[in-house]
Structure formats: structure tokens, C-alpha cells
């Protein structure tokens, strides 16, 4: 019921992306089939866009990332309803 997914880019306006279109399509289908989607991404992925769009940020429930993420980004994500876990 839970999907743990890695991505190449997380953009606050554009959403989640990867560098491979086929992978993006597969990821989108897996998100649709899961009850909870958890994104695993280090802080270097924020503000980047890959070629293939996976989904919007409101399609996911949680992001787990490292402590180098900015407080502004955490606040923006939480205001969108995304739980952010910093480890």
C-alpha cells in the first residue's frame, strides 16, 4: 500500500520529474495504484527538473530528505499538504 520512490527533480511549481520518459510513465502508474506515496530525495534534487514529468506535488503524501533542505522549501511543501521528514 506504500510506494517509496526516488526522483531526479522536485520543483515547487512543476512537480516531480525524472530524466527518463518511460520511467516517468511507470512511476505515475505506480503512484496511482498506491495508497501512500513517499518520495526519497536528498536536498540536491530540489529546484531541479528532469525531462519526464511524474506528477504534481499534491499527488504525494510525504518527502523524506536530508537536513540541507531550506526552511522556505519545507514550509512551501507543508503548505501544499506534503509531510516533510528531515533525517
C-alpha positions in Angstrom: 0.0 0.0 0.0 3.0 2.3 0.4 5.2 3.3 -2.5 8.8 4.6 -1.8 10.0 6.4 -4.9 13.2 8.2 -5.9 13.1 11.1 -8.3 15.6 13.2 -10.2 13.9 16.6 -9.6 11.5 18.3 -7.3 10.2 21.7 -8.4 7.7 23.5 -6.3 5.8 24.7 -9.4 6.4 21.9 -11.9 6.2 18.8 -9.6 8.2 15.6 -9.6 10.4 14.6 -12.6 12.9 12.0 -13.8 15.3 12.0 -16.7 13.6 9.1 -18.5 10.1 9.4 -20.1 9.3 5.6 -19.8 10.3 5.7 -16.1 8.1 8.7 -15.6 5.1 6.9 -17.0 5.7 3.8 -14.9 6.2 5.9 -11.8 2.9 7.7 -12.5 1.1 4.4 -12.7 2.6 3.1 -9.5 1.6 6.3 -7.7 -2.0 5.8 -8.9 -2.0 2.2 -7.6 -0.6 3.0 -4.2 -2.4 4.3 -1.1 0.5 6.4 0.1 3.4 7.8 -1.9 6.7 8.6 -0.1 9.4 10.3 -2.0 13.0 9.7 -1.0 15.3 12.5 -2.3 18.3 14.3 -1.0 18.3 18.1 -0.8 20.2 18.5 -4.1 17.0 17.3 -6.0 15.0 20.4 -5.0 14.7 23.1 -7.6 15.6 20.8 -10.4 13.6 19.4 -13.3 14.1 16.2 -15.2 12.8 15.6 -18.8 9.9 13.3 -17.8 7.2 14.7 -15.5 5.9 12.1 -13.0 3.2 14.1 -11.1 2.2 17.2 -9.3 3.3 17.6 -5.6 -0.3 17.3 -4.4 -0.3 13.6 -5.7 2.1 12.6 -3.0 1.9 12.4 0.8 5.4 12.6 2.1 9.0 13.5 1.3 12.0 12.2 3.2 15.1 14.2 2.7 18.4 15.4 4.4 19.0 18.4 6.6 20.3 20.6 3.8 16.8 21.4 2.6 15.9 25.1 3.1 13.2 26.1 5.7 11.5 28.0 2.9 11.1 24.8 0.9 9.9 22.8 3.8 7.3 25.5 4.6 6.1 25.6 1.0 5.8 21.9 0.8 3.9 21.7 4.1 1.5 24.4 2.9 0.8 22.2 -0.1 -0.2 19.3 2.3 3.1 17.4 1.9 4.6 16.0 5.0 8.4 16.6 5.1 10.6 14.4 7.2 14.2 15.6 7.6 16.8 13.0 8.6 
